[in-house]
Amino acid sequence: MTATATNTKVIRFGVIGCGLMGKEFASAAARWCHLTDVGFIPRITAVCDANPAATAWFEQAVPSVEKVYTDYQLLLADSNVDAVYCAVPHNLHAQIYVDIIRSGKHLLGEKPFGIDKEANEAIIQAMAEHPEVIVRCSSEFPFFPGAFQISKWVSEGRFGKIIEVEAGFWHSSDLDPDKPINWKRRIATNGEYGCMGDLGMHVLHLPLRFGWKPQSVRSLLSKIVEERPDGKGEMVPCETWDNAILACDVDTGDQAFPMVLSMKRIAPGHANTWFIRIQGTEMSAEFTTKNPKQIASLPYTPGGVQAWHVTDVPYKSAYGTITGGIFEFGFSDSILQMWAAFCDELANGEQMLQSFRCATPEEAKGSHRVFTAALESKRTGQTVNIHWGE
């Protein structure tokens, strides 16, 4: 990291995997002036992708890029890179994430942090060998103002005794049966988790952050579109799960309650819907990105009226912005906030400007426990216990 004349800390980033999410990061970096009083800024200095067409966009759109690589090892050897954002297919996570960590560069990696539990364990082991490296998992939705508010209410103990929780992430992106197959529909590249690996960390981020670890899971996994065009005139089988519904038991020691988690790539009418609903004896609340400006809450006192309150939440998240509270927060804003949290931790360590961190590798590891148990539940038709101490 370097400092500018105004003492702003510059964090030099390399991007490995220059597809959609790599471009989203570049867009967030370009909008950094949207944030106020943060004292740090990311600068993308190097990019890497096996496909030259992917890196060409960065060369054209991101003036700070100095080096373009097709071999990620060369990027890791670049002394002008402090940290790496990596967005590659799940089957590449273990090797590339481990190599990034061993190179001494900090990492924000895409979920699910390994194609399976074994791959995740290899990444966790590399972290244990290099504790000086900060490693985090990409998960932006908790930075929406409504979700951020619910997190505060949980930390303040506002819900009383939890009755039940529901969290989910729903897409309609695969409803069209004529959509060509991609790597997420193949076990070799996406893994057996299917939609759970692709969407599940987003769903589990807040429950795990709150300490709500499922003690058991009963899964309902669905393959809805059995085959898709391969782009070459043939139809090929879809190997991974389209939708997943997980019924879980949570026991924190202080209280126990059911929790339903759902991950769907075929949810008609839902382009990109993330939500969390919490019912409690003293308060209930829910937030969905379907209505990004609104949060619903039901405070309750014994004998009192039970009435839902739907209010507009201001444009406010973890980090202050130039935008006034009357404007609507969106997906690109949540990515900017997530990146601010990661850069804040790189720049300030334990003295972060605010305390809500990006998803941790430990939380990603927890998601693997849940997904692995869900696969076993599907195979056996039974409820599967999850052993968190192992």
C-alpha positions in Angstrom: 0.0 0.0 0.0 1.1 3.5 -0.7 -0.1 7.0 0.4 -1.0 10.0 -1.6 0.0 13.6 -0.8 -3.3 13.9 1.1 -2.5 10.8 3.2 -5.1 8.7 1.4 -3.9 5.1 1.5 -3.8 3.6 -2.0 -4.4 -0.2 -2.1 -3.1 -1.7 -5.4 -5.3 -4.5 -6.6 -4.9 -7.2 -9.1 -8.0 -8.9 -10.6 -7.9 -12.6 -11.5 -11.0 -13.4 -13.6 -12.1 -10.5 -15.7 -15.8 -11.4 -16.2 -18.9 -9.8 -14.9 -17.9 -9.5 -11.2 -14.4 -8.3 -12.1 -16.0 -5.5 -14.1 -18.3 -4.7 -11.2 -15.3 -4.2 -8.9 -13.7 -1.9 -11.5 -16.9 0.1 -11.6 -17.0 0.3 -7.8 -13.3 1.5 -7.8 -14.3 4.2 -10.4 -17.1 5.4 -8.1 -14.9 5.7 -5.0 -15.5 9.5 -4.9 -19.1 8.6 -4.0 -17.8 7.7 -0.5 -17.0 10.3 2.1 -14.2 10.5 4.6 -12.8 7.0 4.2 -9.1 7.8 3.8 -8.3 4.8 1.4 -8.9 4.0 -2.2 -8.4 0.9 -4.4 -6.4 1.2 -7.6 -6.5 -1.7 -10.1 -3.0 -2.0 -11.4 -3.0 -5.5 -12.9 -5.5 -7.9 -14.4 -5.4 -11.5 -15.5 -7.6 -13.7 -17.6 -7.0 -16.6 -20.0 -9.3 -14.9 -22.4 -7.7 -11.7 -24.0 -11.2 -10.4 -24.8 -12.0 -10.2 -21.1 -8.9 -8.2 -20.2 -9.4 -5.9 -23.3 -12.3 -4.2 -21.5 -10.1 -3.4 -18.6 -7.4 -2.0 -20.8 -10.0 0.3 -22.5 -12.0 1.3 -19.4 -9.6 1.3 -16.5 -6.7 3.8 -16.9 -4.9 2.6 -13.8 -4.2 -0.9 -15.3 -0.5 -1.2 -15.9 0.0 -4.9 -16.6 -2.2 -7.5 -18.3 -1.5 -11.2 -17.8 -2.8 -14.5 -19.0 -0.8 -16.4 -16.3 -2.0 -15.6 -12.8 1.3 -16.6 -11.3 2.9 -13.6 -13.1 0.3 -11.3 -11.5 1.1 -12.8 -8.1 4.8 -12.0 -8.7 4.0 -8.4 -9.5 5.4 -6.1 -6.7 2.9 -3.4 -7.7 0.0 -5.5 -6.4 -1.0 -5.5 -2.7 -4.2 -7.5 -2.9 -6.2 -9.6 -5.3 -9.9 -9.9 -6.2 -10.5 -13.4 -7.6 -13.6 -14.4 -9.5 -13.1 -17.7 -11.3 -15.2 -20.9 -11.6 -15.5 -22.9 -8.4 -13.2 -25.7 -9.6 -10.3 -23.3 -9.7 -10.8 -21.8 -6.2 -8.6 -24.2 -4.2 -5.5 -23.9 -6.4 -5.7 -20.2 -7.2 -6.8 -19.0 -3.7 -4.1 -21.0 -2.0 -1.5 -19.6 -4.4 -2.7 -16.1 -3.7 -2.5 -16.6 0.0 1.0 -18.1 -0.2 2.1 -15.2 -2.3 1.4 -12.9 0.7 -1.2 -10.9 -1.1 -4.6 -10.2 0.6 -7.6 -11.8 -1.0 -11.2 -11.1 -1.6 -12.5 -14.2 -3.3 -15.9 -15.2 -4.7 -18.1 -17.7 -3.0 -18.3 -20.6 -2.2 -14.5 -20.6 -1.4 -13.9 -24.0 -2.9 -15.9 -26.4 -5.1 -16.5 -28.7 -2.1 -15.6 -29.2 1.6 -12.2 -30.7 0.8 -11.2 -27.8 -1.4 -12.4 -25.3 1.2 -10.3 -27.1 3.9 -7.2 -26.6 1.7 -7.9 -22.8 1.5 -8.4 -22.7 5.3 -5.1 -24.5 5.9 -3.2 -22.0 3.7 -4.7 -19.2 5.7 -3.5 -20.9 9.0 0.0 -21.0 7.5 -0.2 -17.3 6.6 -2.0 -15.4 9.3 -0.6 -12.1 8.1 -2.8 -12.3 5.0 -6.3 -10.9 5.2 -8.8 -13.2 3.4 -12.5 -12.4 2.9 -15.4 -13.8 0.9 -17.5 -11.6 -1.4 -21.1 -11.1 -0.2 -22.6 -7.7 -0.8 -26.3 -7.9 0.2 -25.9 -7.3 3.9 -24.7 -3.8 3.1 -28.2 -2.8 1.8 -29.5 -0.3 4.3 -32.5 -2.5 5.2 -30.3 -5.5 5.9 -27.8 -3.4 7.7 -30.6 -2.1 10.0 -31.7 -5.7 10.7 -28.1 -6.6 11.7 -28.1 -3.7 14.2 -31.4 -4.8 15.7 -30.1 -8.4 16.1 -26.9 -7.1 17.8 -29.1 -5.0 20.1 -31.2 -8.0 21.1 -34.4 -6.3 19.9 -36.2 -9.4 18.7 -36.6 -11.1 22.0 -37.0 -14.9 21.7 -36.6 -15.9 18.0 -39.7 -17.7 16.7 -38.4 -18.5 13.2 -36.1 -17.2 10.5 -36.3 -17.4 6.7 -33.6 -16.2 4.3 -33.2 -16.7 0.6 -31.7 -15.6 -2.8 -33.9 -16.1 -5.8 -33.2 -15.7 -9.5 -35.4 -16.3 -12.6 -32.2 -16.4 -14.8 -32.6 -20.1 -15.8 -36.3 -20.2 -16.3 -35.8 -20.1 -20.1 -35.1 -23.7 -21.2 -33.5 -22.4 -24.4 -30.7 -20.6 -22.4 -27.4 -22.3 -23.4 -25.7 -24.4 -20.7 -22.8 -22.8 -18.9 -20.2 -23.8 -16.3 -22.7 -23.5 -13.4 -24.7 -26.4 -14.8 -21.8 -28.8 -14.8 -20.5 -30.7 -11.8 -16.9 -30.5 -13.0 -16.8 -26.7 -12.8 -19.5 -25.8 -10.3 -19.5 -28.9 -8.1 -22.3 -31.0 -6.7 -23.6 -28.1 -4.6 -25.3 -26.6 -7.7 -27.3 -23.5 -6.8 -26.2 -23.8 -3.1 -22.6 -23.2 -4.0 -23.5 -20.4 -6.4 -26.0 -18.5 -4.2 -25.9 -20.0 -0.7 -23.1 -17.9 0.9 -25.3 -14.9 0.3 -28.1 -16.6 2.1 -26.0 -17.8 5.1 -23.9 -14.7 5.6 -26.1 -13.0 8.1 -27.4 -16.1 9.9 -23.9 -17.3 10.5 -22.8 -13.8 11.4 -25.5 -13.8 14.0 -24.3 -17.1 15.4 -27.3 -19.0 14.1 -25.6 -22.2 13.1 -27.9 -25.0 11.8 -27.6 -28.1 14.0 -29.4 -30.2 11.4 -30.7 -29.9 7.8 -33.4 -31.6 5.7 -33.0 -30.6 2.1 -35.3 -30.5 -0.9 -33.1 -30.2 -4.1 -34.7 -29.8 -7.5 -33.5 -30.2 -11.1 -36.2 -28.4 -13.1 -34.6 -28.1 -16.5 -33.0 -31.4 -17.3 -31.1 -30.4 -20.4 -30.0 -27.3 -22.3 -28.5 -26.4 -25.7 -24.8 -26.6 -25.8 -24.4 -23.8 -28.4 -23.3 -26.3 -31.1 -26.7 -27.6 -32.1 -27.0 -30.4 -29.5 -28.8 -30.8 -26.2 -26.7 -31.8 -23.1 -27.8 -32.7 -19.6 -27.9 -30.2 -16.8 -25.9 -31.9 -13.9 -26.4 -29.5 -11.0 -29.4 -28.5 -8.8 -31.5 -25.6 -10.0 -33.3 -24.9 -6.7 -32.7 -25.8 -3.0 -34.9 -25.5 0.1 -33.1 -26.3 3.4 -35.1 -26.8 6.6 -32.8 -26.3 9.5 -32.9 -26.5 13.3 -30.9 -23.8 15.1 -29.8 -24.1 18.7 -27.6 -21.3 20.1 -27.6 -22.7 23.6 -29.8 -19.8 24.7 -32.7 -20.5 22.3 -33.8 -22.9 19.6 -35.8 -22.1 16.5 -36.4 -23.3 12.9 -34.7 -21.6 9.9 -35.6 -22.1 6.3 -32.9 -21.3 3.7 -33.7 -21.2 0.0 -31.5 -20.8 -3.1 -33.3 -20.7 -6.4 -32.1 -20.1 -10.0 -35.6 -20.8 -11.3 -37.9 -18.5 -9.3 -40.4 -16.9 -11.8 -40.6 -13.2 -11.6 -37.4 -12.8 -9.4 -34.5 -11.2 -11.3 -32.2 -10.8 -8.3 -34.2 -11.1 -5.0 -32.3 -11.5 -1.7 -34.3 -11.4 1.5 -34.3 -12.1 5.3 -37.3 -12.5 7.6 -37.0 -12.8 11.4 -40.0 -13.4 13.7 -39.5 -12.8 17.4 -41.6 -12.3 20.5 -40.6 -8.7 20.9 -40.0 -7.7 17.3 -40.4 -9.1 13.8 -38.7 -7.7 10.7 -38.1 -8.4 7.1 -36.2 -6.9 4.2 -36.0 -7.8 0.6 -34.1 -6.3 -2.3 -37.4 -6.4 -4.2 -38.2 -3.2 -2.3 -34.8 -1.8 -1.6 -36.0 1.4 0.0 -38.3 -0.2 2.5 -38.0 -2.3 5.7 -41.0 -3.9 7.5 -41.0 -4.2 11.3 -43.5 -5.2 13.9 -42.6 -4.2 17.5 -44.6 -5.9 20.1 -45.3 -5.6 23.8 -47.6 -8.1 25.6 -51.2 -7.1 25.2 -50.3 -4.5 22.6 -51.4 -4.1 19.0 -49.8 -6.3 16.4 -49.2 -4.0 13.4 -46.6 -4.1 10.7 -44.8 -0.8 10.0 -43.4 -0.3 6.5 -41.0 2.6 6.3 -38.5 3.9 3.8 -34.9 3.5 5.0 -32.5 6.3 4.2 -29.6 5.8 1.8 -27.3 4.8 4.6 -25.1 1.8 5.0 -21.7 1.1 6.6 -19.9 4.0 5.0 -21.1 7.5 4.4 -21.8 8.7 0.8 -22.5 11.9 -1.0 -26.0 10.7 -1.8 -29.0 12.1 0.1 -31.3 9.9 2.1 -34.2 10.3 -0.3 -32.5 8.4 -3.1 -32.7 4.7 -3.7 -29.9 2.3 -2.8 -29.1 -0.4 -5.4 -26.9 -3.4 -6.2 -23.9 -1.4 -7.4 -24.1 0.6 -4.1 -23.9 -2.6 -2.1 -20.8 -3.7 -4.0 -19.2 -0.3 -3.3 -20.0 -0.7 0.4 -18.6 -4.2 0.5 -15.4 -3.1 -1.2 -15.1 -0.2 1.3 -15.3 -2.7 4.1 -12.6 -4.9 2.7 -10.3 -1.9 1.9 -11.0 -0.5 5.4 -9.8 -3.7 7.0 -6.7 -3.7 4.8 -5.9 -0.1 5.6 -6.9 0.0 9.3 -6.9 -3.5 10.6 -8.7 -3.8 13.9 -9.2 -0.1 13.9 -11.8 -0.1 11.1 -14.0 2.9 10.6 -17.0 0.7 11.4 -17.3 -2.9 12.7 -19.2 -4.8 10.0 -16.7 -6.8 8.1 -17.0 -8.7 4.8 -18.0 -12.4 5.0 -15.2 -14.3 6.7 -13.5 -17.6 5.6 -14.9 -19.1 8.8 -18.4 -18.2 7.6 -17.7 -19.7 4.2 -16.4 -22.8 5.9 -19.7 -23.0 7.8 -21.6 -22.8 4.6 -19.7 -25.8 3.3 -20.8 -27.8 6.4 -24.4 -26.9 5.6 -24.2 -27.6 1.9 -22.4 -31.0 2.4 -25.1 -32.0 4.9 -27.8 -30.9 2.5 -26.3 -33.2 -0.2 -26.3 -36.1 2.2 -29.9 -35.4 3.2 -30.9 -35.5 -0.5 -29.1 -38.8 -1.0 -30.6 -40.5 2.1 -33.9 -38.7 2.4 -33.2 -38.1 6.1 -32.5 -35.1 8.3 -28.7 -34.8 8.7 -27.0 -33.5 11.9 -24.2 -31.0 11.5 -21.3 -31.3 13.9 -19.7 -27.9 14.3 -16.9 -28.9 16.6 -15.2 -31.2 14.1 
